[in-house]
Structures are given as structure tokens and as C-alpha cells.
Amino acid sequence: MIKLLDKKTADKIAAGEVIDRPVSIIKELVENSLDAGASAITIEIKEGGKSYIRVTDNGSGIAEEDVETAFKRHATSKISDEKDLDSIETLGFRGEALASICAVSRVELITKKPGNRTGRRVVVEGSEILHNEATGCPDGTTITVKDLFFNTPARRKFLASDAAEARRVIDFASRIALSYPDVRFSVINSTKRVFTTSGKGNIHSNIANIYGTDISKDLIPVNLSEDGMTIRGFVSDPGNTLSGRSRQIFCVNGRIVSSKVIEKAIDKAYKERLFAGRFPIAFLFIAIPADKLDVNIHPTKKEIRFDDSVRVEDFIMKGISNALMGKESIPTIEIPTVKPVKPVQGTQLDIKNVIKEDTFEYEEKPRKVDINNVLTTLLKSPDEKTETPVVEEKSVEPATHPFEFDELTIIGAVFNTYIAAQDEDNFYLIDQHAAHERIFYEKLLKQYDSADKAVQELMIPLNFNVSADVGTSEESWIDDIRNMGYDIELFGNNVYIVRAIPAFMEMIEAEEFLNDLFNQFSEHPDLTNRSVLEKIIMRSCKSAVKAGDYLDMAEIQGLFNQLKSCSNPYSCPHGRPVFIKMSNYEIEKMFKRV
């Protein structure tokens, strides 16, 4: 028999879609505060939010006649009809937050609109309104939530420890605080203040304040506006990475989201600049027309869908790639500051581990927020806005400087392995093997894609004896070998003859490359997949100049000139850096001149 559920049971079931733990409540309440135009928000929790949550704001408040309606399901001031769903300009819009929260907890709401002499105090328990009375209070809204899941003990037992729940709350608060730098956020955990942001609009200062200067100090700014979209934020240089995506934070139109599209764009921008299994730090804030995305695809609004995900992905990748072309993306040798000590039998400066590690360990009228414009100040170009530094946070806004090969002067070579160069401010070491691998890799891919193959005829052809399985699969690889610039054909009995090789290769390079390629064909015989082809070419760069190979100045200059023409001169195809740099200031620190 089919029957209708009573209201209390239905409300509890619906609450489970939106409220699964304390951080879900805080997310809904903070988003309501932001929609109400708050410029200051305080978040307080006890026992990880299980027993006590309070969110206080100085926003527009709720009208006296609307306070009870606000607790009803699908009651909202943010949309009027289905047409509004096509261009949502607020963080909240479903009208489910307060109804879901009060269905599984004890809630007290105190609110007052600016200009009113008194406010209202409403007490709700398990969806039942117990009190609605006048009270004295400041402008804005304070909502206190106690005893989460008191009436649904089965859900409460699935909550994590107090510390684990508190971490989730602090993580969310950290992310939302970064997304709204013009709002002053305070977070208090069991009477202990976790952090307070300035509300002065400085994202970089907020990153330093929340995540620490170890993360903030070496971030690279990202700034790009194009086709109605804007991206601003910060990413780490390829030398500072993590084993996961815990420090990849995305905000789209003021909304903290998870997005495979953005993750894919980041991965593409760092392609060939990172080792496998490493992920850069990224704080990205994206503005896009509201009618170009759908935020109504997830009950808790954690995910969004872009109308044109390929266009958005390419835009984000371009913004990050542009940022990574500056000097700041080159790994830097830093000398730790050593406090002066009294010399005892000759003090020696310990510069062990001066090169950065490749990882960090971390474990008035009521108004709506126009999400299209919420980042207007945040997303202005540097020429339009000068951010005021927050002195107490001691954060210096990073800047980008283009890397100019023509400004470098070649000095010589060190250990027949590293080319030494300098510009006005920095000293550089260039790994000659990594540099040649990059040159070789890009030339071969360019040759493969080119309609006109640059080749050189051989007076004495090369012969290659391949294994039987490679010979029998000839049709899957021989055209690809020819596309690289080799004139190759079967000579007989699994022997292939090569009468011409790519013009940019030496004889030994061409021979070693093909030998290595044939050895890999048994594992990856199909080169029609572009990613497989690139990986095979990448692994077949053994003929590049080796560490320890002597190069005279003419050869060094020639290598340097070829590197300059590469699309990505900063890393070898395997992700190792080509350059490292050391500033003049760091060298002077070593000699105690500063």
C-alpha cells in the first residue's frame, strides 16, 4: 500500500539531502549571510559543531512578518519562478536551508532590519515553532543551532570525531573567506579564535593569514580577462607541489565548488612540468556570466555545470599557462636566514637543503548579492586597483615578471653538466641534458605534425632488425615513423632499412631513437593515440646531450638558442626543471653582505 508520509518524517528525509554534518549547516547559514549583504560574519562551534553552532552577521536581516515563513520548505526571497533558475545570482535559492536545519536540531534565530527599533527572536525545535517574540538586538541576523540530530540518533552516530568535524568546518570557512576578501570573517572553535580576516580585499594577505606564509610567499599571480570571463588568483611554481589536491580551491561567481573541468585545466597548464602524482597549489577565483552555468545540479550546490566546458577549460588553462611563463615559475635556491651567533672555534654556515623541497607538509533595504558582480573589486586588473597591504598580516603581494632569454648572458659551464648564465638580478644554472631533451622532444613532435618533412638522405642506409611481434604489426606503426621524417621500409625477414632521417638529428641520435622506439612498440603498438605517441617520444630521448658531455661555447650558445625557441623551455618532457635560479640577494646573504 502506498501512503503519504507525514510532514515531520518528510522534513527529516529532505534534511538528509542538505544537512549531513555540522559543516553543511554552516555552509547554508554563511551563504545566507552573504546573500544578505553582510560585511562581517562570525562562525562559532563547540564539539565540532555537534552541540553548538552560531553564525552572526551584520546583513540586512529578516522582516518581522517573514521570520516564520523563512522556516518553511521552499520559502525563498531569491527567486520567483522557474525562469530565474536560468540565471541564478545568489548563493542560496532553493529555500531549503532553515527548514532542513530546524528539522534535525534546536534553532534560535535573532534578527533585526536596519531602521527597526526592535528585532525578533524565534525558537524552533524539530520544525515546530515554540517562540516568536520581540527582542532587542543589533542589525543583522544571529542563528544558533544546538544538538544536531537530537531527533535522528541514527545519523548522529555516523558523525566523525569532534576534531574531524571541526577540521571540516574550518576548511570550509577558510575557503569561503578567501572567496570574499571584502568580508571580515572570524572563526571560533570552542572559545579559541582560529583566524580573523581583515575584510580589506587583499586575497594574498588572507592566504597568508589562513594557510601560513610558507604557502603564500612563493605563489604566482594569475590574471586574465577574455570573452566575458575573468580569472584571478594564485598558483604555485612547479617546484612547490603536494601529493593531493587539498590546496586547490576554486570559487566560481562567489561559490566554492568542486570541478573536474577546472582540475583538468590545471593539469593541462602544468603538463610536462610536474612529476606524476604531484599537484600544484591553486587558489582560483573565476567570474562567468550567470546564464553560462548551472548551479542547480547538486542538493548542496557543491558542483556546477558549464554550458561550454571546453571553452572554460581552455580559458583557465591559458590564464595559468601565462602565469607560468614568468621568472617566478623557475625553481629558486634560497638560503635560510641564520641568526647571528657568537663564533665558537669558527662558525660554519649550514646551507644544507637550501634548494626548495618539492612538497609541503600540511596535513536601507534588504538586498541580494549580485553574484555576477560580487567579485568586481576582487577581479579588477592590477592597473584598475591597488590593494592596500594589511600591515599586521605582513603579506607582500607577489608580482610577475616576464622571462626574457635575450637578457641572459652565458658565462660558461659547471661540471660539464650545467650551463651558467646571469641577468641583472639572478644567476641561473641550466641542465644541458634536460634542455636538449626538451629541444629534441618538441622538434620531433613538430616534424610529426608538419606536412613538409625536413629530412636528410643517408649515403649509407641504416638497418634495423626488429622482433617478430613488431614486424607483424608493421601497419600500426610504419606510417607514424615516416611522419617523423624517416624514410623506412621492409628489407626482408623482419629487417627494416632507413634511407633518410629527420634533418635536425645526428646519425647516432636517429639510430638510438629508432632502437628505443622499436623496443617500446611491443608495449604500445598504436601511435594513433596522441598521448601514447607523446609518451613514447618522451621516453625515447636517450640520445640527448648527457650530463658530463663537454660542450664548447659555440655548442652551448647553439643549445641555448634552440631552447629559446621552445614552447615550454622550463622543463624537460619528464617534468624535471631545465632552469634553477638564485637571486643576487641570496648570494649576498651567503657572504653576509646583507
MIPATI-862697 format. One record per residue (C-alpha): residue in one letter; x, y, z. Coordinates in steps of 0.1 Angstrom, whole numbers, padded with zeros to 4 digits, always signed. Example, Ala and Ser with C-alpha at 12.3 -4.5 7.8 and 13.67 -1.06 7.14 Angstrom:
% MIPATI-862697
A+0123-0045+0078S+0137-0011+0071
***
This chain:
% MIPATI-862697
M+0000+0000+0000I+0013+0035-0009K+0007+0063+0015L+0018+0099+0020L+0044+0105+0047D+0036+0130+0075K+0053+0164+0074K+0078+0157+0102T+0090+0125+0085A+0092+0141+0051D+0112+0170+0065K+0137+0147+0082I+0142+0128+0049A+0146+0161+0029A+0170+0174+0055G+0193+0145+0048E+0198+0157+0013V+0211+0191+0025I+0223+0185+0061D+0246+0156+0067R+0271+0171+0092P+0278+0204+0110V+0297+0220+0081S+0266+0216+0059I+0247+0238+0083I+0275+0264+0085K+0277+0265+0047E+0239+0272+0043L+0240+0299+0071V+0271+0317+0058E+0257+0317+0023N+0225+0333+0036S+0246+0359+0054L+0265+0368+0022D+0232+0370+0002A+0220+0394+0029G+0249+0417+0021A+0269+0411+0053S+0304+0427+0056A+0312+0408+0089I+0305+0372+0097T+0314+0353+0128I+0313+0315+0130E+0314+0297+0164I+0313+0260+0171K+0316+0236+0200E+0323+0199+0199G+0329+0202+0162G+0295+0218+0157K+0276+0188+0170S+0263+0205+0202Y+0266+0242+0192I+0268+0263+0161R+0263+0301+0159V+0266+0323+0128T+0263+0360+0133D+0262+0386+0106N+0256+0423+0101G+0235+0419+0070S+0200+0432+0061G+0181+0409+0085I+0147+0394+0080A+0114+0413+0081E+0092+0408+0111E+0064+0394+0091D+0087+0369+0073V+0105+0352+0102E+0082+0323+0105T+0078+0319+0067A+0116+0316+0065F+0115+0282+0082K+0091+0267+0057R+0103+0245+0029H+0108+0261-0004A+0103+0296+0011T+0129+0319-0005S+0133+0356-0014K+0159+0349-0040I+0139+0335-0070S+0103+0340-0080D+0097+0315-0108E+0114+0289-0130K+0129+0315-0153D+0151+0327-0125L+0168+0293-0125D+0185+0301-0158S+0205+0330-0143I+0209+0325-0106E+0226+0355-0090T+0226+0344-0053L+0244+0317-0034G+0211+0303-0019F+0179+0299-0039R+0162+0266-0030G+0145+0278+0002E+0155+0246+0020A+0183+0257+0044L+0164+0268+0075A+0137+0242+0070S+0162+0214+0068I+0183+0226+0097C+0154+0230+0121A+0140+0196+0112V+0170+0179+0129S+0181+0204+0156R+0171+0231+0180V+0173+0265+0164E+0172+0301+0177L+0170+0330+0153I+0175+0366+0163T+0172+0392+0135K+0166+0429+0130K+0164+0450+0099P+0182+0484+0099G+0159+0511+0109N+0136+0489+0131R+0135+0497+0168T+0133+0460+0178G+0141+0427+0163R+0125+0392+0165R+0135+0361+0184V+0122+0328+0170V+0128+0294+0186V+0122+0263+0166E+0127+0227+0176G+0122+0198+0151S+0103+0221+0127E+0079+0232+0154I+0079+0269+0163L+0080+0273+0201H+0085+0311+0204N+0082+0342+0183E+0087+0374+0202A+0102+0409+0201T+0137+0414+0213G+0164+0439+0214C+0194+0432+0192P+0218+0448+0167D+0212+0449+0129G+0216+0417+0111T+0210+0380+0120T+0223+0355+0145I+0213+0319+0142T+0222+0294+0169V+0219+0257+0162K+0221+0232+0191D+0220+0194+0195L+0223+0184+0158F+0204+0152+0150F+0189+0151+0185N+0158+0135+0170T+0176+0113+0144P+0202+0094+0165A+0210+0071+0136R+0225+0100+0117R+0244+0114+0147K+0263+0082+0152F+0278+0085+0117L+0294+0118+0125A+0332+0118+0129S+0351+0129+0160D+0348+0164+0173A+0383+0173+0159A+0375+0158+0125E+0342+0177+0122A+0359+0209+0134R+0385+0205+0106R+0358+0203+0080V+0342+0235+0094I+0375+0254+0094D+0383+0242+0059F+0350+0255+0046A+0354+0288+0065S+0389+0292+0051R+0377+0287+0015I+0347+0310+0018A+0368+0337+0035L+0393+0336+0006S+0363+0340-0019Y+0350+0371-0001P+0381+0392+0008D+0359+0423+0014V+0340+0405+0042R+0356+0402+0076F+0354+0366+0088S+0360+0354+0123V+0361+0317+0132I+0360+0305+0168N+0363+0268+0178S+0354+0261+0215T+0362+0297+0226K+0395+0297+0207R+0399+0321+0178V+0411+0302+0148F+0416+0331+0124T+0402+0365+0115T+0405+0381+0081S+0408+0418+0076G+0379+0423+0052K+0401+0448+0033G+0400+0429+0000N+0436+0415-0001I+0434+0379-0011H+0471+0373-0007S+0470+0386+0028N+0441+0363+0036I+0460+0333+0022A+0490+0341+0044N+0467+0346+0074I+0448+0314+0069Y+0473+0290+0054G+0506+0305+0065T+0534+0323+0048D+0551+0291+0038I+0524+0287+0012S+0517+0323+0004K+0553+0336-0001D+0561+0319-0034L+0527+0320-0051I+0524+0333-0087P+0496+0356-0095V+0470+0346-0122N+0452+0374-0141L+0432+0371-0173S+0400+0386-0187E+0386+0373-0220D+0353+0368-0237G+0332+0379-0207M+0352+0356-0183T+0377+0366-0157I+0401+0345-0137R+0422+0358-0108G+0441+0340-0081F+0474+0324-0073V+0492+0292-0082S+0525+0276-0070D+0556+0273-0091P+0562+0237-0104G+0587+0231-0076N+0561+0235-0048T+0536+0207-0051L+0516+0183-0029S+0506+0147-0032G+0469+0156-0035R+0445+0184-0044S+0438+0196-0008R+0452+0231-0016Q+0433+0235-0049I+0405+0259-0040F+0380+0270-0067C+0355+0298-0065V+0331+0304-0094N+0309+0335-0091G+0314+0336-0054R+0305+0300-0049I+0330+0274-0036V+0328+0244-0059S+0344+0212-0069S+0350+0210-0106K+0366+0184-0128V+0368+0210-0156I+0390+0233-0135E+0411+0204-0123K+0417+0193-0159A+0426+0228-0169I+0452+0230-0141D+0467+0196-0151K+0470+0207-0188A+0486+0240-0178Y+0513+0221-0157K+0517+0193-0183E+0553+0182-0186R+0562+0205-0157L+0554+0181-0128F+0562+0145-0119A+0534+0120-0119G+0513+0121-0088R+0522+0157-0078F+0497+0185-0078P+0502+0223-0077I+0487+0247-0051A+0459+0268-0067F+0436+0294-0054L+0414+0304-0083F+0385+0329-0085I+0365+0328-0117A+0337+0351-0128I+0315+0340-0157P+0281+0352-0169A+0254+0336-0147D+0234+0323-0177K+0265+0303-0188L+0265+0279-0160D+0241+0257-0140V+0244+0257-0102N+0213+0236-0097I+0227+0201-0102H+0236+0191-0066P+0215+0193-0034T+0242+0211-0015K+0253+0232-0046K+0289+0217-0044E+0291+0212-0081I+0283+0233-0111R+0280+0227-0149F+0294+0250-0175D+0274+0255-0207D+0306+0253-0227S+0331+0233-0206V+0357+0232-0233R+0358+0270-0237V+0360+0274-0199E+0388+0248-0196D+0408+0264-0224F+0404+0299-0208I+0415+0287-0173M+0445+0268-0188K+0455+0299-0207G+0454+0320-0176I+0476+0296-0156S+0499+0289-0185N+0505+0327-0190A+0514+0330-0153L+0539+0301-0155M+0559+0318-0183G+0574+0343-0159K+0606+0342-0139E+0587+0333-0108S+0579+0298-0121I+0617+0289-0122P+0627+0269-0091T+0647+0291-0068I+0676+0284-0045E+0670+0301-0012I+0694+0305+0017P+0679+0302+0051T+0683+0333+0073V+0707+0324+0101K+0705+0343+0133P+0738+0357+0143V+0756+0337+0170K+0789+0341+0188P+0816+0324+0168V+0828+0293+0186Q+0860+0279+0170G+0849+0292+0136T+0813+0290+0128Q+0803+0273+0095L+0772+0283+0076D+0749+0253+0071I+0733+0256+0037K+0721+0220+0036N+0687+0217+0020V+0689+0252+0006I+0671+0241-0026K+0634+0241-0021E+0618+0207-0014D+0592+0197-0040T+0565+0194-0013F+0549+0210+0017E+0535+0190+0046Y+0502+0202+0058E+0484+0178+0067E+0185+0505+0039K+0168+0480+0020P+0172+0443+0021R+0194+0434-0009K+0206+0403-0027V+0242+0397-0036D+0246+0400-0073I+0269+0371-0079N+0279+0383-0113N+0294+0414-0097V+0304+0400-0063L+0340+0397-0075T+0340+0431-0092T+0366+0446-0069L+0383+0413-0065L+0387+0407-0102K+0398+0441-0114S+0431+0442-0133P+0462+0454-0114D+0460+0487-0133E+0425+0493-0121K+0431+0485-0084T+0459+0489-0060E+0454+0467-0030T+0462+0481+0004P+0486+0459+0023V+0475+0447+0057V+0504+0456+0078E+0496+0433+0107E+0495+0403+0083K+0529+0410+0069S+0520+0398+0034V+0536+0411+0003E+0515+0409-0029P+0535+0388-0054A+0541+0402-0089T+0550+0385-0122H+0580+0394-0144P+0583+0380-0179F+0613+0358-0185E+0635+0372-0213F+0661+0349-0229D+0677+0378-0245E+0685+0394-0211L+0707+0363-0202T+0744+0363-0206I+0761+0329-0209I+0790+0326-0185G+0802+0290-0191A+0796+0255-0178V+0799+0238-0144F+0809+0201-0142N+0803+0197-0179T+0766+0194-0169Y+0751+0228-0161I+0753+0259-0182A+0758+0290-0161A+0741+0323-0171Q+0730+0355-0155D+0708+0385-0159E+0707+0418-0140D+0692+0402-0108N+0697+0365-0109F+0722+0337-0115Y+0709+0307-0135L+0720+0271-0139I+0707+0253-0170D+0707+0215-0171Q+0721+0207-0205H+0706+0172-0207A+0671+0184-0197A+0674+0213-0221H+0684+0191-0250E+0656+0166-0242R+0631+0194-0244I+0645+0206-0278F+0646+0171-0292Y+0611+0163-0280E+0595+0195-0294K+0613+0192-0328L+0602+0156-0333L+0565+0164-0324K+0567+0194-0348Q+0581+0172-0375Y+0554+0147-0370D+0526+0173-0373S+0542+0191-0403A+0531+0184-0438D+0565+0192-0452K+0591+0169-0437A+0627+0182-0433V+0648+0151-0439Q+0684+0143-0448E+0694+0115-0472L+0719+0089-0459M+0748+0078-0481I+0749+0045-0462P+0714+0033-0451L+0707+0021-0415N+0695-0014-0409F+0672-0024-0380N+0664-0060-0370V+0631-0060-0351S+0614-0087-0331A+0587-0108-0348D+0558-0092-0330V+0569-0057-0341G+0573-0069-0377T+0539-0085-0378S+0523-0052-0365E+0540-0030-0391E+0508-0015-0404S+0501+0001-0369W+0534+0020-0367I+0553+0024-0400D+0533+0054-0412D+0540+0071-0379I+0577+0065-0382R+0575+0081-0417N+0556+0111-0403M+0586+0118-0380G+0608+0122-0411Y+0622+0086-0415D+0623+0070-0450I+0618+0034-0438E+0607+0002-0455L+0609-0035-0450F+0641-0051-0464G+0631-0086-0456N+0629-0111-0427N+0620-0085-0400V+0648-0062-0412Y+0640-0026-0420I+0661-0002-0440V+0662+0035-0433R+0675+0057-0462A+0667+0092-0447I+0663+0106-0412P+0649+0138-0397A+0671+0168-0407F+0676+0180-0372M+0691+0147-0359E+0726+0134-0360M+0731+0099-0373I+0737+0084-0338E+0706+0103-0325A+0684+0089-0352E+0697+0054-0347E+0693+0054-0309F+0659+0069-0312L+0646+0042-0335N+0662+0014-0315D+0644+0026-0284L+0612+0032-0302F+0611-0004-0316N+0617-0017-0280Q+0586+0001-0268F+0563-0009-0297S+0556-0043-0281E+0540-0024-0252H+0523+0004-0272P+0520-0005-0308D+0492+0020-0316L+0505+0056-0322T+0472+0070-0333N+0465+0079-0297R+0483+0113-0294S+0490+0109-0257V+0506+0074-0263L+0527+0089-0291E+0540+0117-0269K+0548+0094-0241I+0568+0071-0264I+0587+0101-0279M+0593+0114-0243R+0608+0080-0233S+0630+0079-0264C+0651+0110-0257K+0681+0090-0246S+0702+0104-0274A+0701+0139-0259V+0733+0155-0246K+0743+0138-0214A+0754+0152-0181G+0792+0152-0182D+0794+0157-0220Y+0818+0186-0228L+0803+0214-0248D+0824+0243-0261M+0810+0279-0261A+0797+0277-0296E+0778+0244-0288I+0765+0259-0255Q+0752+0290-0274G+0736+0269-0301L+0718+0248-0274F+0707+0279-0257N+0693+0294-0289Q+0674+0263-0297L+0660+0262-0262K+0648+0298-0266S+0625+0287-0295C+0608+0260-0275S+0572+0265-0264N+0580+0253-0229P+0617+0259-0222Y+0613+0255-0185S+0611+0217-0180C+0621+0185-0198P+0594+0162-0211H+0596+0142-0179G+0588+0172-0157R+0623+0179-0144P+0633+0216-0143V+0656+0229-0171F+0664+0261-0151I+0671+0269-0115K+0679+0304-0103M+0695+0322-0074S+0690+0358-0068N+0718+0383-0063Y+0703+0390-0028E+0705+0353-0018I+0742+0352-0029E+0749+0383-0009K+0732+0366+0021M+0756+0337+0019F+0786+0361+0020K+0769+0381+0048R+0769+0413+0028V+0732+0419+0037
***
